Amino acid sequence: MAFAAIFLAAVPFGVLTALVVTNSPDLLAVDRHVAVTLHGYALDHPTFTHLMRGVSAAFSAIGWWIILMPVVCWLLLRRRPRLAVFVTVTALGSSLLNGLIKTTVHRARPHLADPVATAVGKSFPSGHTQAATVGFGLLVLVFLPFLPPRARPWAWVAAGFMVALVGFSRIALGVHYLTDVVAGLVIGAAWLLAMTAAFAAWRHELHRPVVPITEGLEPETEVR
């Protein structure tokens, strides 16, 4: 899993970063076309724009801490300190990693006439998308043991849909390019996978059974 995470990040993210840093004309053309098209739609449809603003605000960095901190507290109350540490370190580490990459790549955000939203900081990769990938992934991994087996695949489908919606909202609001969102998804998925592998290794060192990811991180969390 750790190797897969590294490979997942290194290959597509490396290609994307190289194209962004070298200002690839083809990449810039695609990014610009998607940004301008969605921006035009946002200007013509205020209700759509308000919805995208709501999605973006709900799953901002602050929004995710509001979501995840009660989960961490709940895990501590249930005497699952390892799982609480996993959630905290994974979320915090993802945020720090995103900031480091933004500073290194130093890509400016889209510049559009009549912007419908503004954002501070650099553009690549999308912090909202990366946070959503990690955040929704954490929620699924923590709460899978409470779901019946048949419902578990749908939890991943729902999480994937929400990640896509958050990423789409950032492009629709004109504060990120398409490639920013793709990069955020790739890095977020790779980071989550690597941390999940580390947690599995931790369980192994404590002589606890290493369970399939389809059963969640700690099936013992389930109420019996």
C-alpha positions in Angstrom: 0.0 0.0 0.0 2.8 2.4 0.8 4.5 1.6 -2.5 1.2 2.1 -4.3 0.7 5.5 -2.6 4.2 6.7 -3.6 3.6 5.5 -7.2 0.1 7.1 -7.3 1.6 10.5 -6.3 4.9 10.3 -8.1 3.8 9.5 -11.7 0.6 11.6 -12.4 1.5 14.3 -10.0 5.0 14.6 -11.3 3.8 14.9 -14.9 1.2 17.5 -13.9 3.7 19.5 -11.9 6.2 19.5 -14.8 3.5 20.7 -17.2 2.4 23.4 -14.8 5.9 24.7 -14.0 6.9 24.7 -17.7 3.7 26.5 -18.7 2.7 23.9 -21.2 0.6 25.6 -23.9 -1.8 22.6 -24.3 -2.3 22.4 -20.5 -2.9 26.1 -20.2 -5.4 26.0 -23.1 -7.4 23.3 -21.4 -7.3 24.9 -18.0 -8.3 28.3 -19.5 -11.1 26.9 -21.6 -12.7 25.0 -18.6 -12.3 28.1 -16.3 -13.8 30.5 -18.8 -16.7 28.2 -19.7 -17.7 27.5 -16.1 -17.2 31.2 -15.2 -19.6 32.2 -17.9 -22.2 29.7 -16.6 -21.7 31.0 -13.0 -22.3 34.6 -14.1 -25.5 33.6 -15.9 -26.9 31.4 -13.1 -26.8 33.1 -9.6 -28.5 30.1 -7.9 -25.8 27.8 -9.2 -23.1 30.2 -8.0 -24.7 30.4 -4.5 -24.8 26.6 -4.3 -21.1 26.3 -5.3 -20.2 29.0 -2.7 -22.0 27.0 0.0 -20.3 23.7 -0.9 -16.9 25.5 -1.0 -17.5 27.2 2.4 -18.8 24.1 4.1 -15.7 22.0 3.2 -13.0 24.6 3.7 -10.1 23.9 6.0 -12.0 25.4 9.0 -15.1 23.4 8.0 -13.1 20.2 8.1 -11.7 20.8 11.5 -15.3 21.5 12.7 -16.3 18.1 11.2 -13.3 16.1 12.3 -12.7 17.4 15.9 -15.9 15.9 17.2 -14.9 12.6 15.6 -11.6 12.7 17.4 -13.3 13.5 20.7 -15.8 10.7 20.1 -13.0 8.2 19.4 -11.2 9.2 22.6 -14.4 8.7 24.6 -14.7 5.3 23.1 -11.1 4.6 24.1 -9.7 4.4 20.6 -6.7 6.7 21.0 -4.8 5.1 18.1 -7.6 5.9 15.7 -7.9 9.4 17.1 -4.2 10.0 16.6 -4.5 8.6 13.0 -7.4 11.0 12.1 -5.5 14.0 13.6 -2.1 13.3 12.1 -3.6 12.4 8.7 -5.7 15.6 8.5 -2.9 17.9 9.8 -0.2 16.3 7.7 -2.3 16.7 4.6 -2.8 20.4 5.3 1.0 20.9 5.8 1.8 18.9 2.7 -0.5 21.0 0.6 1.0 24.2 1.9 4.5 23.0 1.1 3.6 22.1 -2.5 1.8 25.4 -3.0 4.8 27.3 -1.9 7.1 25.2 -4.0 5.1 25.4 -7.3 4.0 29.0 -6.7 1.2 29.0 -9.3 -1.1 32.0 -9.5 -4.8 31.6 -9.3 -7.0 32.2 -12.4 -7.6 35.8 -13.3 -11.2 36.3 -14.7 -13.2 39.3 -15.5 -16.1 39.9 -13.0 -15.0 37.2 -10.6 -17.8 35.5 -8.6 -15.4 34.5 -5.7 -11.9 35.2 -4.5 -9.3 33.2 -2.6 -5.9 33.9 -1.1 -2.8 31.9 -1.5 -1.5 30.0 -4.4 -3.4 27.7 -6.8 -1.6 24.4 -7.2 -2.8 22.0 -5.8 -6.3 22.7 -4.7 -6.4 22.7 -0.9 -10.2 22.2 -0.8 -10.0 19.1 -3.1 -7.1 17.6 -1.2 -8.8 18.2 2.2 -12.1 16.7 0.9 -10.3 13.6 -0.4 -8.6 13.0 2.9 -11.5 14.1 5.0 -14.2 12.0 3.4 -11.8 9.1 3.2 -11.2 9.4 6.9 -14.9 9.4 7.7 -15.5 6.3 5.6 -12.6 4.4 7.1 -13.6 5.3 10.7 -17.3 4.5 10.3 -17.3 1.5 7.9 -17.6 -0.9 10.8 -21.0 0.5 11.7 -22.3 -0.1 8.2 -23.7 -3.4 6.9 -21.4 -5.0 4.3 -23.8 -4.3 1.4 -23.8 -0.6 2.2 -20.0 -0.2 2.5 -19.3 0.2 -1.3 -22.0 2.9 -1.4 -20.2 4.8 1.3 -17.1 5.0 -0.9 -19.3 6.1 -3.9 -20.9 8.8 -1.8 -17.5 10.0 -0.6 -16.2 10.1 -4.2 -19.2 12.1 -5.3 -18.7 14.7 -2.5 -15.0 15.0 -3.4 -15.9 15.6 -7.0 -18.5 18.2 -6.0 -16.0 20.1 -3.8 -13.4 20.1 -6.6 -16.0 21.2 -9.2 -17.1 24.0 -6.9 -13.6 25.4 -6.9 -13.4 25.5 -10.6 -16.9 26.8 -11.0 -16.1 29.7 -8.7 -13.0 30.6 -10.7 -10.5 30.2 -7.9 -8.8 27.0 -9.3 -7.9 25.5 -12.6 -8.9 21.9 -13.5 -5.3 20.7 -13.1 -5.2 22.2 -9.6 -8.2 20.0 -8.6 -6.8 16.9 -10.2 -3.5 17.4 -8.4 -5.3 17.9 -5.1 -7.2 14.6 -5.7 -4.0 12.7 -6.5 -2.0 14.0 -3.6 -4.9 13.5 -1.1 -5.6 9.9 -2.2 -1.9 9.1 -2.1 -1.5 10.6 1.4 -4.6 8.8 2.7 -3.4 5.5 1.3 0.1 5.9 2.8 -1.2 6.8 6.2 -3.6 3.9 6.1 -0.7 1.6 5.4 1.2 3.1 8.3 -1.8 2.5 10.6 -2.0 -1.1 9.4 1.7 -1.6 10.3 1.1 0.0 13.7 -1.6 -2.6 14.3 0.7 -5.3 13.3 3.4 -4.2 15.7 0.8 -4.3 18.5 -0.1 -7.9 17.5 -3.5 -6.9 16.3 -4.9 -8.5 13.1 -4.4 -6.5 10.0 -7.9 -6.3 8.4 -8.9 -5.5 4.8 -9.5 -1.9 4.1 -13.1 -2.8 3.2 -13.8 -3.4 6.9 -12.5 0.0 8.0 -9.4 0.8 10.1 -10.5 -0.8 13.3 -13.5 -3.1 13.1 -13.3 -3.3 17.0 -14.9 0.2 17.0 -18.2 -1.3 16.1 -20.8 -1.5 18.9 -21.2 -5.2 19.7 
